[in-house]
Every structure is written in structure tokens, then in C-alpha cells.
Amino acid sequence: MLAFDPHELRNAQVEIGPLPDERGYVIDARALPTAFTQRLERDGLDTSRPIRVLGIIGRRPDGGPGLYAIHFTQD
């Protein structure tokens, strides 16, 4: 599963609308910028198939909420 900070995605020219939650949503990766889909492919995702985008809030060592990251995965 690949994880990105929302700022990192914006720098890669990925448009971010409403951010996903832990259930995520399925997207057509062909709608993403070419350079970004190439990165997903290098990391093992098949961009010809739908990709699930999840939003996950990490935990700090003290148990409090940590960083928010966007994860890309396939079933």
C-alpha cells in the first residue's frame, strides 16, 4: 500500500477534492496525471484496474492523532 501526504499529492499535480476516509473510495487511475500513474505502476499497482484511495490518520506514540496520509491500494 502506497501512502502520501496530501501536500505531496498536490505537488505531483493531483487534484484533491473531498479527502477520503478509512473506507475510501474507488477511482479510475487513468484520470490521474501521467507522471503520478507511472509512480503507482513502479510501486506495483495496475493502473488499468480501479484503485481504492483511503484516508488514514496515524497515531502518535502517546495515542493521539498523528499525520493524515492518503493510501492507494488494490483488491
N, C-alpha and C positions, 0 to 999 in steps of 0.2 A: 504494500500500500504506500503510495507516494503522499507526502504531506508538504503543504506550502503555507506560508504566512500570506494573508490577503494582500499585503503590500508587495510581496514578491510576485504575485499573480498580476497585479496592476502594472508592475514594471515590465512584465512579459506581454503587455498589451491585451490581457484577458479582461473582458468586461465583467464586472461583478455587480449583479443586481441584488435581490434579497439573498442574504447569506444562508447556506444550508444548515440544518440542524443534524442531530445524531442519526436520524432516519435517512437523511439525504434526499437526493432526487437524481433521476437518470437523465443524462444528456447525450446528445449526438456529438461526439468528439470532433466530427468534421466541421462543426461550427466554430471551433477554436482557432486561434492564429496558427499558421503552419509551423512556425518555429516551436510553439508550445506542444503541438501534437507530436512533433518529432522527438521532443524530450520525453513525452509519455511513452512513445514507442521504444525509445532506447532503454527505458526502465521496465519494459516487458508488457505494457498494455497494448491491446489490439484496438486501434482507433477506428477500425471498420465496424466494430461492435459497440453497443451502448456502454457508457461508463457511468458508474454511480459516484456522485460527489457528496461527501459527508463533511459536516462541520463538527469539530470535536474540541472541547475545552479541556486542556490539560490540567493536571493537579500539581500544585507546589508541594514541597516536602512537608509543609505544615498542614496540608489537606485543603487549603484554599484554592480558588480557581486560578489556573495558570494561563498560559498563552492559548489563543484560539488559532487553530490550524484547519486548513481545508485539505481533505484527503480524497484521493482518486483511487477507485478500485473497480474490479470487475467480478461478476459472479462466475 
